[in-house]
Amino acid sequence: MKTLNQKQLNKIGDDLYKKHGKSLEDKHWGEYVAISKQGKIVLSPDLNEVFKESLQKLGPGSFVFKVGEKAIWKWRGLQY
C-alpha cells in the first residue's frame, strides 16, 4: 500500500472540499462534514458524531472539514 505524504493529502483534501464541501457553506457554516474520496458526505454540528458516523457509513479514509473554515483532518480509522 502506497503511503501519501502531507502535500498529497492536502491536495486531495482541498480538491474534495472544493468539489463537495464548498456548496454547504451557505446553509451549514460551522458544522462538520466528512467527505469520502468518492464524494459521499456525512454532515453534523458535532465533530465526534461526524467521526463516528463517517467511519460507519463511509469507512476509513474520509476527510473531515469544518464547513467554511480551514480546519481539516483525514480520518483513517483503523486503516493506515
C-alpha positions in Angstrom: 0.0 0.0 0.0 1.4 3.4 -1.0 1.6 6.0 1.8 0.8 9.5 0.7 2.8 12.5 2.0 1.2 15.5 3.7 1.4 17.6 0.5 -0.5 14.9 -1.4 -3.1 14.6 1.4 -3.6 18.4 1.4 -4.2 18.4 -2.3 -6.7 15.6 -2.1 -8.5 17.3 0.8 -8.5 20.7 -0.9 -10.0 19.2 -4.1 -12.7 17.2 -2.2 -13.7 20.3 -0.2 -13.9 22.5 -3.4 -16.0 19.9 -5.2 -18.3 18.6 -2.4 -18.0 20.9 0.7 -17.9 24.5 -0.7 -21.6 24.3 -1.6 -22.5 23.6 2.0 -21.2 26.9 3.3 -24.5 28.9 2.8 -26.6 26.6 5.0 -24.1 24.7 7.1 -21.4 27.1 8.1 -19.5 26.0 11.2 -20.8 22.4 11.0 -18.5 19.4 10.3 -18.5 17.4 7.2 -16.8 14.1 6.3 -16.1 13.6 2.6 -15.0 10.3 1.1 -12.8 10.1 -1.9 -15.9 9.0 -3.8 -17.7 12.2 -2.8 -20.1 10.8 -0.3 -20.7 13.0 2.8 -21.7 12.9 6.4 -22.7 16.2 8.0 -23.3 17.1 11.7 -22.8 20.1 14.0 -21.0 17.7 16.4 -17.4 16.7 15.5 -17.5 13.4 17.4 -20.7 12.4 15.6 -19.1 13.1 12.2 -16.1 10.9 13.1 -18.3 8.1 14.4 -20.9 8.2 11.6 -18.4 8.6 8.8 -16.4 5.6 9.9 -19.6 3.6 10.0 -21.1 4.9 6.7 -18.0 5.8 4.7 -15.3 3.6 6.1 -11.7 4.7 6.8 -10.0 7.2 4.6 -12.5 10.1 4.7 -11.5 13.7 5.1 -13.2 15.8 7.8 -13.7 19.6 7.5 -15.3 22.4 9.4 -17.6 23.9 6.8 -16.4 27.4 5.8 -13.2 27.3 7.9 -9.7 26.0 7.1 -9.7 23.1 9.5 -9.1 19.6 8.1 -8.5 16.1 9.3 -8.0 12.8 7.4 -10.0 10.2 9.3 -8.1 7.0 8.8 -10.0 4.9 11.4 -8.3 1.6 11.7 -6.6 1.6 8.3 -3.2 3.2 7.9 
